[in-house]
């Protein structure tokens, strides 16, 4: 079985698109970073190293210091698929991140996005 193309894509390649999507809706890069740190457990410095080193999505999630257990509370549709129903772990992590960025761009409060 071949891996989905997104697995081998650099997070640094997609990251500016996340930031642009957020900024278009009046949100900030700092909020995007906060979401990524909340989801993965990376510190800001660790996140910046991952981006600098062009780490791919698969390694990015495999090497994440502490995936947030509250991510299981993320529900809803992304790309026509319910995130909670995705069985492949790495794809589910990627879609969780996509869903959180969507929520940010839709104006949802950070406390709700971060499931606090």
BELBELHU-V401951 format. One line per field, one symbol per residue. burial: 1 if it has 24 or more other ideal C-beta (glycine too) atoms within 12 Angstrom, else 0. A space follows every 10 residues. Layout:
burial->???
This chain:
burial->0000011000 1101100110 1100001000 1111111111 0100001001 1000111101 1001001100 1001000100 0010010001 1111111111 1111100000 001000
